[in-house]
Amino acid sequence: MATVIAQIAPQRSTQYSALASTLAPHELLLSPLGRAISDLRPIRLGDQEYLRFDLPAPPDDRARRELGLLAFTSAFFLFYEELGGQSGPFLQPLATHTAPALPVELLMARRYRGKTNELFTLFLCNVARFSSVHAGQPWNSLRVFDPLAGGGTTLFAGLVLGADVAGVENQRGDVESTATFLSEFLREQGVRFDLKEERLRKLGHRWAFTIAGASPQRCLLAHGDAVQSAELLGGFRPHLIVADLPYGIQHQGPLGELLTAGLPAWAGLLAEGGALAFSWDATRFPRADMIALVESVSPLRVRNDPPYDRLGHRVDRVIKQRDVLVARAGA
């Protein structure tokens, strides 16, 4: 038996620290390591929060890489109560052997109004992967789609992880600024890429990046109606759909209309066994109502067993309850 200590990822504010502490244990349990974990509990060492858990054996290279990809934990150690007759605790650092496909600054550097917390976006990507039949595949074999791409945070998270990504956004200015930012960032980092801009008749515009690297990556950015995602993306079939639904909607009606129109189209794009993960302001749109809506308008089946039913958390004084819904296509 091996005892592992995981440091909760440090955050810029107490608001996000609470977010990390709330979601970190659920992310760990949903990961490919989750079934082997026992005695998971929070502890404090010094002034820092950690998670402590037991595994049947010390993590091998594959398990370490999985640990290194988690969003809300940042460092890992083997834990010893005593060593050589000396009372501890003693911590032995665990190298995760995890390297980002692109510099993490791609995800962190761009600031814009309404941007979702970057680590929360990584969490959504991870939970989608963990919940699909593709959980054992490496990120560089996966494709991620955000039908409500906004300023591109989900797309940047997917690129840093190593996936191919695609996003649709109905605000052309947002798509253009995202394409410009990505182009400038790659040039500054010395990363080779090709970019093709296309006008799609009666649909919108599309920017198609091919990014060089050990595993070349694709990034598609499309301006248009998300209901027409299949036409806008031209054959891109995602394994995972990840989105942060728009906030500031005061009633269920408009959000329900968006999902009623969009979910059938998005679900139709998903590869067999793929998964969707999205977050929304559940302050005025309860979880039970959201589950009923998703399952009534799409073939997706929602996961509502623990810990999927425990992913709700407070964001701020306005969004008192943000929740996460995960659903799967096919088997």
N, C-alpha and C positions, 0 to 999 in steps of 0.2 A: 504494500500500500504506500502511495506517495501523497503527501500533503502539499498543495500548491497554494501560493498566495498571489492574488492578482490586484494590482493597484488600480483604484478607480481613476479614470483619466482626469487630470486636473482641468478645471474650467475657468473661464474669465470672470464668472460671476457666481454668486450663491444660487441664483435662479438656475443656471445650467449645471451647477454642482448637484443640486437636488435631482435634476433630470437624469444625470449620469448614475447617481446612486440608485434611483428607482428602477432604471431599465437595465443596468449592467447584469444583475443576476438572471434576468429573463433571457437576455441575449446569450449568455453562457449556456443556459439550459437548452435553448433551441439549437445551439450549434451542434456539429457532428460529434462533439465530445459529451454532449448533454446526457446521453443514456448511461455513460460510465461514471458520471459524477455522483458523489454522495456527500452528505454532511456539508452542504453549501450554506455558508452564513457570513454576515458582515462582521468585520473586526476593525479595531483601530490600533495602529502601531505608531507611536509618536503622535503627531497631529494629522496623520493621513489615514483616509479610509481605504480599506482593502476588502476583498472577498477571500474567504478561506474555503477550500473544498478538497475532497479526497478523490484520487484516481487509483485504479487497481495497480498501476505501475507508473514510473516517471514518463512524462510525455515523450514520444518518439518524434522524429523530424516532421512527419506529417501533422501530428497533433500540435507541435510548436508553431508550425506555419498557420494553422487554424487560429490558435490563440493570438498570433500577431495581427490577424485581420479583423479582430473584434474592435468595435467602435468605442465602447465605453470603458475599456480597460487598457492600460498603457504599458505595464511592466509586470513581469512574472518571475516568481522565485519558488524554489523548493524550500519548504519550511521544516525546521528541526527544533523540537522542544529543548534538546540538549545535544551536545557533541563532545566526545572525549571526556565525559564526566562533568562538563561545565554546563551550567544551566543557561538556557537561551532566553528568548528565541533567537535562532540563527537563520539567516536567509541566504540561499545560494542562487544567484541570478540565472535565469533561463534565457538563452538566446533563442529568438523565434525564427531566425533565418527568413524573415519576411521583408521584401523590398518592393516599394510601389512601382507600378509600371511607368508612371509619370510623376514628376515632383509633386509632393503634397501641397505645395504652394498654389498649384492650379485650383485646388478646392478651397483653400483658405484666403487667397489674396483678394478676390473680387468682392467688393462690398456694395450692396444696393438695398434699397428700402424693401422690407418684407422678406429678406433672405432667410431661409430656414437654417437653423444651426447645423454646421457641417457634420458634426459627429452624429447628430440625429439622422441626417440623410444617409450616412454610412450604415447606421443601424437599420434603417428601412431596407437598404440594399441587401444587407446580410440576412435579415429576417426573411425576405423574399427568397433568397437562395436556399436558406436552411429549410424552407417549407415546401420546396419543389422536389421533384424527382432528380433534379440536377445538383443536389446538395454536395455530392462527392466530387463534382467536376471542378477543375480550376477555373478561376475567373477568366483567364484568357481564352476559354472555350465558350463563353456565355455572351448573350446579347441582352441589353437592358433598354427599355423604352419608357419614356416619361411623356404621357399625352398632354400634360399641362406644364411645359418645361420652364416657363418664366425666364429667370436669368441664368438657368443652366446648372444649378447646383447638383441636381441628380446626375446629369450627364458628366460633370466633372468628377463626381464621386466614382461613377462607373469606370471612367478612363483611368483614374488613379489605381483602382483595383485591378485593371487589366482587361476589362470587358470591351466589346463593341457597344456603341450607344446610339440612340436615336431619340429625338424630341420634337414635339409639335407645339407650337405656340401661336395664338391668334393675334398677338400684338407684334406687328412687324418690327417696331423699334427694338423690342426686347430680343428678337431673333438676330437682327443685324448687329446689335451691340455685343451679343454673346459670340457671334462668329468673329467679330473684330477682336474681342478680348482673347479668344482662343488662338487666333492667328498671331497676335502680338506676343502672347505668352510663349508659344512654341518657338518663335524666332528668337526671343530673348534667351531661352534655355538651350538654343542650338539644336533643337529637335527638328529633323527634316519632315516635311509634310507636303502633300498635294491638296489643292482645294479647287473644287469645281462648283460654280454657281449656276443654277438652272432656273429658268422660269417655267412653271408648270401651268399649261394653259387651263384657265378657268378654275384653278386650284389654289395657286400661290407660288411661293419661291422655295427653293431647297439649296442648302449649302452642304456639300459632301466633302468631308475631310478624310484623307488616308494618311495615317500617322506612322512614320517609320519607327522601328524598334526591333527587339528580339522577337516579339510577336506583333506584327503590324496591326494597328487598330483602325476601326472606322468610326466616324462620328457624323451622323446625319442631323441637320437642323432644318426644320421645315416651318414656314409661315403658312398658316391656313387653319381650317376648321378641324378640330381634333376628331370629329365624327368621320372625317374622310382620311383618317390616318393611313389606311391601307394604300390608298392611291398616292398620298403624299410621300410615303416611305419607299414605294417601289420595290416590294418584295422582302423588306426587312421583317423577319419573324422573330420576335423576342422570346427568350426563355423566361424573362422576368419583366413585370411592369411595376414601376415604382413612382409614386406621386405624392405630393403634399397638396391637398385640395385647397382652393382659395378660402381665405378667411374674410371676415367682415360681412359675411352673408347673414342677415338677421333672422331669416326664416328658412324652414326646411324646403319650401317650394323651389326657389332657384337652384339650390344644390341638388335637389331631387331631379329636377329637369335636366341638369347637366349630366348626371349619372345615368338617367334613363335613356338619354340619347347616346351617350358615349360608351357605356359599358358593353353593350352588345358588339360594337365595332372593335373595341380593344380586346375583348375576350376572344374574338375571332382571329386575332393576330397571334395569340399565345401558342407556343409550341406545346405539344402534348405533355402533360405533367408539369407545365410551367406554373408560376405563382404570381399573384398580384399582391402588393402591399401598399396601402395608402393611409395617410393620416388626415384627420379632419377635426374641426372644432365641434366637440360633442357637447358643448355647453347647452346648446338649444336643439341638437339633433342627436337623440339618445342612441346608444349602441344597438339596442334591440331593433329600433326602426331602421338603422343603417343596414343591419344584417338582412332584414326582411326585404329591403329595397334591392340590394345586390343580388340576392337569390331569386327575386321575382323577375328581374329584367335581363339576367345573364345565366349562362350554364355553369358559372363558377360556384364552388361550394366553399362556404366560409368556415374557417377553423375558429371554434369558440370554446375549445377545451383549454385547461390550464397549460402553459401560462398565457395563451393567446388572449384570454379574457381578462388579463391583468396588466395590460400595456397602457392603460390610461394614466395621464399625468397632468399636472398643472403647468401652464406656460407663463402666464402673467395675470394681472388683475382683470384683463378683459377675457382671455381664453383660460377659464378656470378648469377646463377639462378638455385636453386634446387626447384623442384615442387613435389606435392603430388597428386597422382591419386587414386580415390576411385571408386570401382565398386561392383555391387551386383549380386548374383546368384538368379535366380528364382523370386518369387513374391516380 
